[in-house]
């Protein structure tokens, strides 16, 4: 019996947002709750300069990029490992996403390039043996006064076991 890696198909089946909803209602309506969280938690951390160069690592369907664009940021891009996520984002108008296979390799071609790099629910997916390498590559790609913004499940929270084991792609937990 052959077992195939179908993580993205399984994950998409249980997503809180569905492509059918985006198709019917649009990105803004489906992402309303998450956009409110971005406004409260991220907007104060972002540069006032709307020309700042921002990279969203592991951008999924591109909600954060959509949010940035709606807030006037012009030099934004995302990278994503999942082909289905890139296809869906482009299908619904978030076109500045690149499919990559090697995060470290990609970042090493971007010395002093970004004012901000964001990791939304991504760092817990880094392989343990690559976490330091990835973080060093992120530092390499940030400008001298650049900012790294990380959001990850809190493993001290009462629901930590659920957050840690809800996805078999979670490699590590942080507090």
TAMO-V372778 format. One record per residue. N is the residue number from 0. RES is the residue in three letters. BURIAL is I if it has 24 or more other C-alpha atoms within 12 Angstrom, else O. Layout:
n: <N:N>
res: <RES:RES>
burial: <BURIAL:BURIAL>
This chain:
n: <0:1:2:3:4:5:6:7:8:9:10:11:12:13:14:15:16:17:18:19:20:21:22:23:24:25:26:27:28:29:30:31:32:33:34:35:36:37:38:39:40:41:42:43:44:45:46:47:48:49:50:51:52:53:54:55:56:57:58:59:60:61:62:63:64:65:66:67:68:69:70:71:72:73:74:75:76:77:78:79:80:81:82:83:84:85:86:87:88:89:90:91:92:93:94:95:96:97:98:99:100:101:102:103:104:105:106:107:108:109:110:111:112:113:114:115:116:117:118:119:120:121:122:123:124:125:126:127:128:129:130:131:132:133:134:135:136:137:138:139:140:141:142:143:144:145:146:147:148:149:150:151:152:153:154:155:156:157:158:159:160:161:162:163:164:165:166:167:168:169:170:171:172:173:174>
res: <UNK:UNK:UNK:UNK:UNK:UNK:UNK:UNK:UNK:UNK:UNK:UNK:UNK:UNK:UNK:UNK:UNK:UNK:UNK:UNK:UNK:UNK:UNK:UNK:UNK:UNK:UNK:UNK:UNK:UNK:UNK:UNK:UNK:UNK:UNK:UNK:UNK:UNK:UNK:UNK:UNK:UNK:UNK:UNK:UNK:UNK:UNK:UNK:UNK:UNK:UNK:UNK:UNK:UNK:UNK:UNK:UNK:UNK:UNK:UNK:UNK:UNK:UNK:UNK:UNK:UNK:UNK:UNK:UNK:UNK:UNK:UNK:UNK:UNK:UNK:UNK:UNK:UNK:UNK:UNK:UNK:UNK:UNK:UNK:UNK:UNK:UNK:UNK:UNK:UNK:UNK:UNK:UNK:UNK:UNK:UNK:UNK:UNK:UNK:UNK:UNK:UNK:UNK:UNK:UNK:UNK:UNK:UNK:UNK:UNK:UNK:UNK:UNK:UNK:UNK:UNK:UNK:UNK:UNK:UNK:UNK:UNK:UNK:UNK:UNK:UNK:UNK:UNK:UNK:UNK:UNK:UNK:UNK:UNK:UNK:UNK:UNK:UNK:UNK:UNK:UNK:UNK:UNK:UNK:UNK:UNK:UNK:UNK:UNK:UNK:UNK:UNK:UNK:UNK:UNK:UNK:UNK:UNK:UNK:UNK:UNK:UNK:UNK:UNK:UNK:UNK:UNK:UNK:UNK:UNK:UNK:UNK:UNK:UNK:UNK>
burial: <O:O:O:O:O:O:O:O:O:O:O:O:O:O:O:O:I:O:I:O:O:O:O:O:O:O:I:I:O:I:I:O:O:O:I:O:O:I:O:O:O:I:O:O:O:I:I:O:O:O:O:I:I:I:I:I:I:I:I:I:I:I:I:I:I:I:I:I:I:O:O:O:I:O:I:I:I:I:I:I:I:I:I:I:I:I:O:I:I:I:O:I:O:I:I:I:I:I:I:O:O:O:I:I:O:I:I:O:O:O:O:O:I:I:I:I:I:I:I:I:I:I:I:I:I:I:O:O:O:O:O:O:O:I:I:O:I:I:I:I:I:I:O:O:O:I:I:I:I:I:I:I:I:O:O:O:O:O:O:O:O:O:I:I:O:O:I:O:I:I:O:I:I:O:O>
